[in-house]
Amino acid sequence: MSKAIIIEKFDIGSLFEKTVTVERNQFLKKGGSTDTHIYFIESGSLRIFITDGEEERIVRFGYQNNIVVALDSFFTQKPSDFYIQAIKKTTVKVISKEKFMTFINSNPENLKIWLEILEDLVLQQIEREKDLLVQLPRERYERVLKRSPQLFQEIPNKHIANYLRMTAETLSRLKKS
């Protein structure tokens, strides 16, 4: 099922409880907080990261038509180390876990949608783990470019470089070659 069909189904079900605009560099979620909401990005872009001492480690991005969630907090209802921050002014639709789970459990087709979303998230995470295991910066760059070309149109190079575990200068050289 395509993302568009999933979102259409959400709209039909009136699942989105509110729309929130997050200004550039503002946080949708801060590390150490509990957040069980699901966010659908209408416009803009977000970065999801953790901190490692003074370093920020970007683990995921979200941009138009993506769903973003602090999945660990969503499942456990406990604080998460993840930060979700706007890269540029971003508008998101918000669904609470309670409303979403009521929807999911209301019929088998909705449960199927949820399983497809989870399957997609697991596959994305597996690809991300593979990216982190690749030693050569060029290979990491090529893997992500092949998998997510839109990323390079939506996200500033300094954030992509962090995500790829390389300097902005190395990313710039790779893009030119």
C-alpha positions as CSV (number, residue, x, y, z in Angstrom):
1,M,0.0,0.0,0.0
2,S,1.4,3.4,-0.9
3,K,2.1,6.2,1.6
4,A,-0.6,8.3,-0.2
5,I,-3.2,5.6,0.4
6,I,-2.2,5.3,4.0
7,I,-2.4,9.0,4.6
8,E,-5.7,9.2,2.7
9,K,-7.1,6.5,5.0
10,F,-5.9,8.5,8.0
11,D,-7.6,11.7,6.7
12,I,-10.8,9.8,6.1
13,G,-10.7,8.4,9.6
14,S,-10.2,11.9,11.0
15,L,-7.1,10.7,12.9
16,F,-5.2,13.9,12.8
17,E,-6.0,15.7,16.0
18,K,-4.1,18.9,15.3
19,T,-1.6,20.6,13.0
20,V,1.6,22.1,14.5
21,T,4.1,24.4,12.9
22,V,7.7,24.1,14.2
23,E,10.0,27.0,13.3
24,R,13.5,26.4,12.0
25,N,15.8,24.9,14.7
26,Q,12.8,24.5,17.1
27,F,12.3,21.1,18.7
28,L,9.3,18.9,18.2
29,K,10.8,16.6,20.9
30,K,13.8,16.9,23.2
31,G,16.0,14.1,24.4
32,G,14.9,12.7,27.8
33,S,11.2,13.4,27.1
34,T,8.4,11.0,26.5
35,D,6.5,11.4,23.2
36,T,4.0,8.9,21.9
37,H,2.6,11.0,19.1
38,I,2.9,10.1,15.4
39,Y,3.7,13.1,13.1
40,F,3.0,13.3,9.4
41,I,5.1,16.0,7.7
42,E,3.0,18.2,5.5
43,S,5.9,20.6,4.6
44,G,9.4,21.3,5.7
45,S,12.0,18.9,7.1
46,L,13.1,17.4,10.4
47,R,16.2,15.7,11.8
48,I,16.1,13.0,14.4
49,F,19.3,12.7,16.5
50,I,20.9,11.7,19.7
51,T,23.8,13.3,21.5
52,D,27.1,11.5,22.2
53,G,28.9,13.8,24.6
54,E,29.1,17.1,22.7
55,E,28.5,15.4,19.3
56,E,25.1,15.1,17.7
57,R,24.5,11.9,15.8
58,I,21.8,12.1,13.2
59,V,19.9,8.8,12.7
60,R,17.0,9.8,10.5
61,F,15.4,12.6,8.5
62,G,11.9,13.4,7.7
63,Y,10.5,15.6,5.0
64,Q,7.2,16.1,3.1
65,N,4.8,13.1,3.2
66,N,7.0,11.2,5.8
67,I,5.8,9.8,9.1
68,V,8.1,10.5,12.0
69,V,7.8,9.1,15.5
70,A,10.1,8.5,18.5
71,L,9.4,4.8,18.2
72,D,11.1,3.7,21.4
73,S,9.0,6.1,23.4
74,F,5.9,5.3,21.4
75,F,6.2,1.6,22.3
76,T,7.4,1.9,25.9
77,Q,5.7,5.2,26.9
78,K,9.1,6.0,28.6
79,P,11.5,8.8,27.9
80,S,13.6,8.6,24.8
81,D,17.1,10.0,24.1
82,F,16.0,11.1,20.6
83,Y,15.6,14.8,19.7
84,I,13.4,15.8,16.8
85,Q,14.3,19.2,15.4
86,A,13.1,21.3,12.5
87,I,15.8,21.9,9.9
88,K,13.5,24.5,8.3
89,K,10.0,25.7,9.1
90,T,7.9,22.5,9.3
91,T,4.2,21.8,9.5
92,V,3.1,18.4,10.9
93,K,-0.2,16.7,11.5
94,V,-0.4,15.0,14.9
95,I,-2.0,11.7,15.9
96,S,-2.0,10.5,19.6
97,K,-1.0,6.9,20.3
98,E,-4.4,6.3,21.9
99,K,-6.4,7.5,18.9
100,F,-4.1,5.7,16.5
101,M,-4.3,2.4,18.4
102,T,-8.1,2.6,18.6
103,F,-8.1,3.1,14.8
104,I,-5.6,0.2,14.3
105,N,-7.6,-2.2,16.4
106,S,-11.0,-1.2,14.9
107,N,-10.7,-3.6,11.9
108,P,-8.3,-6.0,10.2
109,E,-7.5,-3.7,7.3
110,N,-6.3,-1.0,9.7
111,L,-4.1,-3.6,11.5
112,K,-2.7,-4.5,8.1
113,I,-1.8,-0.8,7.5
114,W,0.0,-0.7,10.8
115,L,2.0,-3.9,10.0
116,E,3.0,-2.4,6.7
117,I,4.2,0.8,8.4
118,L,6.2,-1.2,10.9
119,E,7.6,-3.5,8.2
120,D,8.8,-0.4,6.3
121,L,10.4,1.1,9.5
122,V,12.2,-2.2,10.2
123,L,13.6,-2.4,6.7
124,Q,14.7,1.3,6.8
125,Q,16.5,0.6,10.1
126,I,18.2,-2.5,8.6
127,E,19.5,-0.3,5.7
128,R,20.7,2.3,8.1
129,E,22.6,-0.3,10.1
130,K,24.2,-1.5,6.9
131,D,25.2,2.1,6.1
132,L,26.9,2.4,9.5
133,L,28.9,-0.8,8.9
134,V,30.3,0.4,5.5
135,Q,33.8,1.6,6.0
136,L,34.4,3.7,2.9
137,P,32.7,7.2,2.8
138,R,32.1,6.8,-1.0
139,E,30.2,3.6,-0.5
140,R,28.1,5.1,2.3
141,Y,27.3,8.1,0.1
142,E,26.4,5.9,-2.9
143,R,24.1,3.6,-0.8
144,V,22.2,6.5,0.6
145,L,22.0,8.4,-2.7
146,K,20.6,5.3,-4.5
147,R,18.1,4.6,-1.7
148,S,17.0,8.2,-1.0
149,P,17.9,10.6,-3.8
150,Q,15.2,13.1,-2.5
151,L,17.3,13.4,0.7
152,F,19.9,15.3,-1.2
153,Q,17.3,17.8,-2.5
154,E,15.6,18.4,0.9
155,I,18.4,18.3,3.5
156,P,21.4,20.6,3.9
157,N,24.8,19.0,3.2
158,K,26.1,19.6,6.8
159,H,23.3,17.4,8.1
160,I,23.7,14.7,5.4
161,A,27.5,14.7,6.2
162,N,26.7,14.1,9.9
163,Y,24.3,11.3,8.9
164,L,26.9,9.7,6.7
165,R,29.6,10.0,9.4
166,M,31.9,12.3,7.3
167,T,32.9,15.9,7.1
168,A,31.0,18.3,5.0
169,E,34.1,18.7,2.9
170,T,34.3,15.0,2.2
171,L,30.6,15.0,1.2
172,S,31.2,18.0,-1.1
173,R,34.1,16.2,-2.9
174,L,32.0,13.0,-3.3
175,K,29.2,14.9,-4.8
176,K,31.5,16.6,-7.3
177,S,33.2,13.4,-8.4
